[in-house]
Amino acid sequence: MLINLVEKVVTKGMLIGGNWVETTEKLPVLNPHTGEEVYAISCATETHVYDALKSAAKGKIIARNLSAYDRSEIILKVASLLKERKEEFTQTIVNEGVKTKMEAGKEVDRCINTLTLCGEEAKRLTGETVPFNAFAGASAKKGHYVYDPVGIVTAITPFNDPLNLVAHKLGPAVAAGNAIILKPSDFTPISGIKLGELFLEAGLPSHVLNIITGPISNFGDILVTDSRVNMVSFTGGSKSGEAIAKAAGVKKIGMELGSSSPVIIMNDVDVNAVAENCVGGMIWAAGQNCVGVKRMYVHDAVYDAFKEKVVSLSKAVKLGNPEDEATDMGPIITNEAIDKIESSIADLEKGGYKVLCGGKRVNNSFEATIIEGDFDNVLNGKEEIFGPVATISKISSLEEGITASNDSPYGLHAGIFTNNIEVAFKATNELQCGGVMVNDSSDYRIDMMPFGGVKQSGIGREGVKSAIREMSTTKIICFNLKN
C-alpha cells in the first residue's frame, strides 16, 4: 500500500465549454504498483466530443484575441500555482503512473520550467520584414510576415510523462493563441486534468481549453478527422501515429513517436562513468521512455570491462514501492505491457541474443535487463522494447557503430561517448536521428530545445519555441505604397 495513497477513489469529469461534465459510465484508473483503483474518469461519447468541438470553435476566436501579455501572464500564473502545489502533483504522478517519488518530483520541476518558458516565449512570437523591393518593379512595396494561430489543436498525450508532456501541448498552444482539446492517456489522465484546473484558476477563458477522457472506442477518430480541427499534436507509438496521419486529412500534424535509441561507446572513455550513465538512461521511468537507452554499441577494446560494469549496475537496481527512497525503478504500466516485454525478449533469444542479467517480471515491475548480441543481427534496432531492457554489442570501429545505429526504422535520439573531437563530429554528422548527445546517453533532453525525430520517430518538432511555431501559421503581409 502506498504511504500517501488516496483513501478513496476520486472521480474526475471532463472539461467541456468551461464546465466539468460527469458521465454515468466511468473508467477506473489503477495504481500500477498495487493494482488498486485510485481514480475514476468520465467516459466521453460522440456527443461530448462534438460539444467540445463547438466549444473550441468559440475558444479559438477568444484565444487569438488575447494579447501576448495576457497569454504570457496566464501561463506564468499556472507555473506559479504548480510550484505551490508541487507535492500534490508529485503524489498524483506516483499514484497513477510508473515513476518513483524522486522521478515524479523531477517531472513536476520540468513542467514548471516548461510552462515558464511558454510564458516567456508568448511575448517573443515575432515575424520578420521581407524586402519586397528587392525584385524589379516592386520598389513601392514593403512588407513583413507574422505568426497567426492555427485555430483548434487536438492534443493526444501518453502515460509515461503524464504532466510535462501535457504541458508541452497546452503551454505552446495557449502561447500561440489557439484553442485546444486535450485527450490524455486513459492510464494516467488525472495529472493532465489537474493541470487543466490550474489553467482555469489562472484565468484562461472558457472554451479555450476542453478536456475529453475515456476510451477512444466510445467516440472514434472524430478528434482527428473533424474539419474544425486545424492541427493534431500526438505523442505515442508509431503504429498509432501512422493511423492518425492516414485519418487526419489535410491539416497540420506534429508527432513524437517511438524509438530504439542507440549509444556508441568508444575506446577512450572512463568505462565506469559511462556505464553508470547508460544504466541510468535505461531505467528512467522503468524504461518506458522514448529516448531511453535501448542499444549499446561498445568498442572491442573496452567491451569486456564495460559489459561487466553495466551488468553489475543493472543487477543492483532496486525494485519496489515507488514511494520508498531506496527504490530505483517503479512499475510497468500494465500487465499487458509486461507480457509484451517478455515476448520481445523471447524473440531476441530465438534470434541469437543472450540475456546477461534480468529478463524477469517481479510483481508489477520488471528487472533491469541487459541482452548481448551481434551488432549486425537482423533484429538489431527493429523493435522498440518499452521497458528497462537494452542490448549490448561489440564493434571494432566508429563506422560499425554508426552503421548499426542507423540500421533502424527509428531515429529520435542517439548518444556517443568519446574524448576525440574528430570522432564526435563524425558521429554527429552521420547519425540519422533528431538529436545526438555527445558524452551523454540518448536519455537527455531539456524542455527548451527542439525535440523530435526522423523516419518512424516523428514529424515536426516539440520543445517550447519550436512547438509554438508548429502551432502557428505564417502570414505574409505586403503594402503597395503607390496607389
Stockholm file with secondary structure:
# STOCKHOLM 1.0

chainA/1-483         MLINLVEKVVTKGMLIGGNWVETTEKLPVLNPHTGEEVYAISCATETHVYDALKSAAKGKIIARNLSAYDRSEIILKVASLLKERKEEFTQTIVNEGVKTKMEAGKEVDRCINTLTLCGEEAKRLTGETVPFNAFAGASAKKGHYVYDPVGIVTAITPFNDPLNLVAHKLGPAVAAGNAIILKPSDFTPISGIKLGELFLEAGLPSHVLNIITGPISNFGDILVTDSRVNMVSFTGGSKSGEAIAKAAGVKKIGMELGSSSPVIIMNDVDVNAVAENCVGGMIWAAGQNCVGVKRMYVHDAVYDAFKEKVVSLSKAVKLGNPEDEATDMGPIITNEAIDKIESSIADLEKGGYKVLCGGKRVNNSFEATIIEGDFDNVLNGKEEIFGPVATISKISSLEEGITASNDSPYGLHAGIFTNNIEVAFKATNELQCGGVMVNDSSDYRIDMMPFGGVKQSGIGREGVKSAIREMSTTKIICFNLKN
#=GR chainA/1-483 SS CCTTCCSSCEEECEEETTEEECCSCEEEEECTTTCCEEEEEECCCHHHHHHHHHHHHHHHHHHHTSCHHHHHHHHHHHHHHHHHTHHHHHHHHHHHSSCCHHHHHHHHHHHHHHHHHHHHHTTCCCCEEECGGGSTTCTTEEEEEEEEECSEEEEECCSSSTTHHHHHHHHHHHHHTCEEEEECCSSSCHHHHHHHHHHHHTTCCTTSEEECCSCGGGTTTHHHHCTTCCEEEEESCHHHHHHHHHHHCSSEEEEECCCCCEEEECTTSCHHHHHHHHHHHHHGGGGCCTTSCCEEEEETTTHHHHHHHHHHHHHTCCBSCTTSTTCCBCCCSCHHHHHHHHHHHHHHHHTTCEEEECCCEETTEECCEEEECCTTCTTTTSSCCCSSEEEEEEESSHHHHHHHHHSSSCCSEEEEECSCHHHHHHHHHHCCSSEEEETSCSCCCCTTSCBCCSGGGEESCBSHHHHHHHTEEEEEEEEECCC
#=GC SS_cons         CCTTCCSSCEEECEEETTEEECCSCEEEEECTTTCCEEEEEECCCHHHHHHHHHHHHHHHHHHHTSCHHHHHHHHHHHHHHHHHTHHHHHHHHHHHSSCCHHHHHHHHHHHHHHHHHHHHHTTCCCCEEECGGGSTTCTTEEEEEEEEECSEEEEECCSSSTTHHHHHHHHHHHHHTCEEEEECCSSSCHHHHHHHHHHHHTTCCTTSEEECCSCGGGTTTHHHHCTTCCEEEEESCHHHHHHHHHHHCSSEEEEECCCCCEEEECTTSCHHHHHHHHHHHHHGGGGCCTTSCCEEEEETTTHHHHHHHHHHHHHTCCBSCTTSTTCCBCCCSCHHHHHHHHHHHHHHHHTTCEEEECCCEETTEECCEEEECCTTCTTTTSSCCCSSEEEEEEESSHHHHHHHHHSSSCCSEEEEECSCHHHHHHHHHHCCSSEEEETSCSCCCCTTSCBCCSGGGEESCBSHHHHHHHTEEEEEEEEECCC
//
